[in-house]
Amino acid sequence: MTHLTVPIMVDDPQAALAAADRAAELGADLIEWRIDRLTDDAVGLDQLIERCPLPCIVTCRPIWEGGEYKHDEVGRLALFQRVAGASRPPAYIDVELAAYQSTAAVKPCVESFGDTGLILSAHDFDTRPADLLSKLEAMAQQEACRVIKVAWQARSLRDNIEAFEIIGQKLKPTIALCMGPFGLPSRVLARKFGALLTFASLDDDAATAPGQVSIGQMKNLYRWDSIDSKTQVYGVIGYPVGHSMSPAIHNAGFDQTGYNGVYLPMPIGLGYESFKATVGTWLEFKALHFRGASVTIPHKENLLRFVAEQGGEIEELAQTIGAANTLTVRADGAIYASNTDYAAALDSVCAALDIERGDLGGRRVAVIGAGGAARAVVAGFAAYGAEVVIYNRTPAKALALAEPFGEDGPVVGTALDQLDASDCEMFINCTPIGMHPDVDASPLSAGKLQSLGRGAVVFDTIYNPAETMLVRQAKEAGCVTISGAEMFVRQAAGQFELWTDHAAPRDVFGQVLKKYLGQ
Ligand code: NAP
């Protein structure tokens, strides 16, 4: 069993005990008392250990190892002696390998703890230490050492794989964690690989190490209780990805369908080489069961290149679009790159009109914007025979987007100021005009919308706000309207169905999206 451990930095033992009660209520298995700020004459120290509602670890981390204890070793050992004297001793005491090796008085002090397990630990808050492996060996060789703990600042997602390998060596019960923005997988997947424990803060702002998430996020967002050695791993690859809604959406989908998966943010730094090295390493490490990813800015083009180089399969339209947003790893390990954005846009329109994709042939579609979203929408509608006019602020970009479809092809580009004169029957906004906080803006005038009236389709790909000015005015004019939320949910559903063989719970996705946006 991997213990979900809540570290509590102690100032006032009574307040700390109240915090531990709350951690127990939230489902923690262990408490780590961080007594860095106390001295050996602290009032209430014994009660802290004796009354703890859960088994506990006692840690007094000195400043030189990244903690807050600022007094000398004599004082620290005296503090430990008081802990050892508690009538109900702690389950574990954490001592740094460096202190254990260099201070002779540490060993007898630790041995006086009786049944309390000794965790020998090493931390590096800057990088992966060059001597990591020799430290592990040194810990394993100490007879008194019951648990090995290493934690270091991850340089990239790849460092998580080394943490999993260290746990897998089973030298002794092990804690191997990566800190910082790249380290989340090591924290969440500690359970998958059988680490002794992982840490989660009591509240969002109570982390005791960089990158630590709260127990609420661990349990409710990252599905802690469902994770086991067979859990399939997914994520959102991009940079940055900290604010992505996709983990909330896909994990809710896994919950709803009972699928054994977990979905994580997967930040990968800029550049193809970073993408290739990281995704390559994750795919090679089979025990991870890395089965797919949503891929966003700046890696959509990198995904196509990577899959092509690896001899994987690429969806034809993703190739035409020049960008893919979904990586799927099939059961036999083969990789597939596809784009669920264009399909989501097409199907949003077809559902609103109660038609099939094949019925789009000959329809005149105005696409507003010539960026990434427009590229997918244009390719999708052109592939099903629609005639597309791209209206863009920078006309040259509209022309460039139309150019591959041929001089007399189904796609033409023009300036945005021509939009009011458009004779199209369908309008798709692929610009941020009208997006929060600029909610009073709209790419189409109210007069133009009134002139379109019934039968026309107005589709705003923006999902924040839920109802943009464009959609509101189009509704008032009697047009058929489609919101960006519809497209967002459909593109996520497309990914979910590629990965899981389950029908995506689109209603749940919609609810999560609304909640996330505070709607
Ligand atoms: P992008 O690649 O940056 O392209 C933005 C486009 O909007 C460009 O053509 C740009 O014109 C134009 N634009 C930006 N600001 C403008 C302004 N003030 N006035 C006129 N035109 C302006 O962005 P993207 O990834 O395509 O995303 C565009 C929109 O699509 C976003 O608002 C996003 O919410 C939405 N989207 C929704 C979904 C969904 O699932 N619902 C998915 C993807 C995107 P220039 O070429 O002149 O710079």
Residues whose N, C-alpha, C, O or C-beta is under 5 A from the ligand:
A	BS01	NAP	G369 A370 G371 G372 A373 A374 N392 R393 T394 K397 C430 T431 P432 M435 T461 I462 Y463 G484 A485 M487 F488
